[in-house]
Amino acid sequence: MNKKLAVFSFVLALVLGLSAVADLSLEEIIGKLQANQSKIKDMYVETLTTINSNMSAPGQENKGPQKMVQKSKMWTKGQDKAKIEMLSPNKQVTITNGDKMVIINPETGQKMVQDLAKMRAQGMSSGNQGMNLDKVKEFFDLNVKQIGGQYVITGVPKKANQALGKMEFYIDQEKWQTVKIMMYDAKGRLINQSDIGYQEIDDVWVPAKNKSVMLTPMGKMDVEMEMSNVKINQGIKDSEFRVE
């Protein structure tokens, strides 16, 4: 899955992720999502990500199972401020603030600044802004159905897409959060599944674990992220997200 598709799927999940009661309009769903997101002014979290893969590039010898463990810290504030500090196996700091993103090598001090305005103009975004209901409808035909104790929103691209056939978002009717995301290719084959677990902090459900499985012709990749030391609404200063 390329970066643009991954970013788009993440943003679409945020847009659709709160509530999908079948008799609600998408406008009402967006309103409920915004009400839920407004409870989190800022958030800090420490992550431990374990990646297991047996992927091999075409023409290259399969090296067998591979494992990598990543540790990081993350800060977010509002809709357009985010900071990720990678601690291992490599050190790197990525900061997003509005239309700017900077990648910093903490060992050398080298910085690379990128302008995100063009990405947002194309419907892509960093963080959880830059996508609205009109943009979602522009790309996807949407429908909602109830399966057991969950609601499922299905999005099918309006234009033929070789990489993506459809996406399904499974919504927990008690937490009103997305607990599963399924992605299928144009032939209906599952290419990615993410299962998301939550914890309740100060009456707000926040992610606690995300387990994803990616299936490709080159092999399989399992990614499990665990969140710890989660803190919300602690008053993170804007200076934490300085990009200059």
N, C-alpha and C positions, 0 to 999 in steps of 0.2 A: 504494500500500500504506500503510495507516494505521500510526501509531506502535505501537499495541498489537499488531497483527499482526506488525510488524517485530521487536518485542522478543520476542514469543512464538516466532517462527521462529528467532531467534538462540539463545534458551535451549534450544529443542528440539534445535537443531544440536549444542549442547554436550553435552546429555544422551545423544545417539545417536552422537556424533562419533568415538569412539575405535576401536571394533571391532565388526564385525557378522558374525562368522563364523556361518554358518547353523545350526550345531549348538550354539551358545551360547544360553542363556536371556538375556532382557533384564536380569535381575538380575546375571548374570555380566558382561554388557557394561558395565553401570553401574559394577561393581566395577573393571573394567579402566580405564574412563575416570577414575575417582577416583584410581587409582594413578598414571596419567599426569599428571593435573593436580597431584597432590601434589608432583611434581618442581619445579614453579614456585612458589616462595614469594612472589616479587614480580617485576615486570617494568616496564621503562621502554622506550618506543619513540617515535620521531619519525615523523610521517606526512605524506605529500604526496598529496592527493586531487584528482583532476581529474574534473570533471563536465561532460559534453557532453549537451545536451538540445535537442529541437525541440518540446517540449510547449507547448501553449497551452490556456488555460481555455476552456470552452464560451462562445461569444458574443464571444470576444476575437480580435483579428487575430493570426495566426501571425507572430511576430517573426523566424522563421527560426532557424537554429542558434545556440545560446547556450553559452558556455563559462565555467566558474568554477573557480578553483584555490584550494584551502584548505591551510593548513599548521597543524600542531598538534603538541603533545607529550602523551603519555599515560603515566600511572603506574597500576599495579594492585598490590594486595597481598591475599593470601588470597582469600576468596570474596566479600567484601562491601565492599571498599575500591577506589575508582577515582577518578582525576582526569584530566580532559581540559582542556588549555589551548589554546584556539584562538588562533592568532597572526595569521592573515590569511584572508580579507579583513577580517573583523571580529574584535575581541578579546573573548573570553569564557572564563570558567573554570567548569567544572561538576565538583562533587565529590560522590561517593556514599560514604556511610559507614554501614553497617548499614541502619536504617530511615529515614535522613535523606538528602536530596539538596539541595544548595545551588547556585544559579546566581549567579555574581558578574560584575558589570561592572567590570573592573579600572580603567577610566578614571574612573568616578564612585564606585566603592566600594559601589554598591547591591547588596543581596543579596535573593534570593528563596529561601526554604526550603520544601521539600515533604516530606510524610510518605509513605513508600513502602509502609507496612504494608498499606494497602488494596489496592494493586496486587498484592502478594504473596499476599494472601488470595484473590484472583481468579485466581491461577495465572500472573500476570505478575511480572516481576522486572527490576531493574537488575543489571548484572553477571552473574555466572554462578551465583547461588544462587537459591533460591526455587522450584525445579522439581524434582520427584522422579519416580520411575518410576510411582507410583500416579497422580500428576497427569497424566502423559503418557498413561497408559492410559485415564484418564477422558475425555480429549478425542479420542484417536485410536485407530483400529484399525491395528495394525502388522503388517508382514510383511517378511521378508528373503529376498533371492535373490542369486545370484552371476552377474555378467556379466563375462566375461573375467577380468582380474586385479583386479577390483573387486567389492565387495559393495554392494548397494543396499538401503537401508531405505526403505520406502514407508509414509507415514502418511496415512490418510484420516479426516477428521473424522467422529465418530459422529453428530453432528447436522448437518443440512443447513446449509450455509454459502455464502452468495452470493459472498463474497470469495475463498474458498479451497476448491478441490476435492480437491487432494492435494499432498503434498510428497514429494520424493525426495532422499535423501542418499547420495552416492557415496563409498565408503570405500576409501582406498588400503590394500592388504593388506600393504604393506611399512612405511609410516609409521604406519599405523593412525590416520589423521586424515581428516577430511572434506575432499575435494578439489573437490566440486561439490554445489550445492544447487539443485534445480529446484522451482518453485512453479507450480501450475496453478489456473485458476479452475474454477467449478462445471461449465463446459461443456468442460473438458479442454484449454483453450487456455493456452499458456505465458505467464505474466505476469512471471516473474522468474527469472533464472539467475545464480548466483554461482559463479565459479571461483576457488579458493584455492590459492596457491602457498606453499611452506614453505622454511625454512632450518634447518639443524641447529646448535644452540648448546649446548655442554656436554652432548652426548648427548640433547638434547631438541629435538623438532621444533616450531618456532614459526612463526606466519604471517609471510610476507614480502611477499605481494601478494594483493589481493582485487579481482577484476574482476567487476562486476555489470551486468546489462542488465535494465532494467525496461520492460515493454511495457504501455501503457494506451490506451484510446480517445482520450486527449488527445495521444498521441505517445510518443516513445521517450526514455529517459534511460540514458546510459552512465556508470558510476561506477568509476573505477580508483584504488585506494589502494595506495601503495607504502610499506613500512615500512623505516626505516633506523636505524642506531645503536641496535640492540636490545640491551638488557642484562637479564640475569635473575639473580635471587638476589644482589642487591647490598646488601641490608639497608636498604630504604627505610624511613624513620622514620614512625611513625603520625601524627606532627604534620603530615605532608604532606597528610593527608586530614581535617584539622580542618574541621568544618562550622559551628561556632559563631563 
